[in-house]
């Protein structure tokens, strides 16, 4: 079997309900996965939940339930998010599953046997919020950054992974593989981080302090540090150590937020893999944050937005469209309910939804509910076809470069051109004419709009899969499983196909 296109999200931490940061990452990854499938790739798409660690244990204890029971409830919420937003993941890994824990213990034992893990006393600082050991160098202007929350100083026995001895290797790897991190300026941040000497990585917590974790195979009195546990999900989910692992690994992309690039994904993960003799993932795709009034969303600030509630209000595909249209991959973006509603009313309602409504209404009145033949080829038709011919390939190219916001903008150039075409042709007025040529112009305009909607729905399928499938059905087009053969403007493609019933794709929302 040939190599699959393997793409992952970061696995979300089980310390609360999903917010739009979680939702955006899943939607972005899903858009890439759907785009690659339409491009002909055999895609394997993984997401999941990181369920171990001190915060989970503390929260479960506070609620008076077992950590596993708590995690089961959180997992249901995140799986529900995937379902609501029509995320096409092939797997949902949970770090409490046996298939994952077995691989973590295997990797730990292998590294221990190689002498890559040793025991020593740890002395330093610890952030409960990030479940991360810190050094003085992590302070900014002598203070701990807010992201770490309360930081305490203590000492305890621990096991360490020899991270520091691979620093030069990692620097050489990054300089040789300049596109390992996308966008490239993020890779420069990694190299900047590596200018300071690395410390060996503490990979354990004593069970007397933390029971909720995977026991170390070589010392059952300790459990595995959450990052060493969590990162391993990318290989445990695709059967590390079993037949078929090489069909998926190395991953084509790990899609992650900028906050977990350094050090977890760009330092710990490649070094862990290299030390274990496992190939490095091909690329990290790093997205920015959604901000509210310029501030990162956080439960502490109380500015978290519920994506399920958004989907209930405007529909899942409208949420997906907004996320992808407003966020330039790699940069931050501000979330605004007003902007979401503006996009819903203008782009989706007025431009796309109204175009579909016009087509169905006029098709029923003037063409017996079928897509008519195009018999006129005048300047308005030639101009509309030219817009599609000049822009369709550009949309795909922009998708390929992760410039999805630009791809949607380009697609809307074509959709708005189709609306302008109708304003020029005004088939509702031509239909009153007794002139035979005007009658042909009416039918031709309906054929051109139907073909435009077929192309628009094809291009929008990765972003708005449900709405796109609905549009294709309404104009009598076949469902789309591949770009190939479906991206050329051919006005005769749908001739004679039945149009659907009048449908409002984007109902009016007051406010």
Secondary structure, DSSP 8 states (H G I E B T S, - for coil): ----EEEEE--EESSS---HHHHHHHHHHHHHHHHHHHTT--EEEEEEEE--SHHHHHHHHHHTS-HHHHHHHHHHHHHHHHHHTT---SEEEETTSHHHHHHHHHHHHHHHHTT-EEEEEEEEEEETTTTEEE-GGG-BTTB--GGG-SEEEEEEEEEEE--GGGHHHHHHHHHH-TTSEESHHHHHHHHHHTTS----EE-EEETTT--SS-EETTEEEEEE-HHHHHHTHHHHTTTTTSTTHHHH-S-SEEEEEGGGIIIIIIIIHHHHHHHHT----S-EEEE--EEETTEE--TTTT----HHHHHHHH-HHHHHHHHHHH--TTS-EE--HHHHHHHIIIIIIIIIIHHHHHHHHHHHHHSTTB--------HHHHHHHHHHHHHHHHHHHHHHTT-HHHHHHHHHHHHHHHHHHHHHH-HHHHTT---HHHHHHHHHHHHHHHHHHHHHHHHHTTT-HHHHHHHHHHTT----S-STTSSS--TTTTTT-B------SS-----
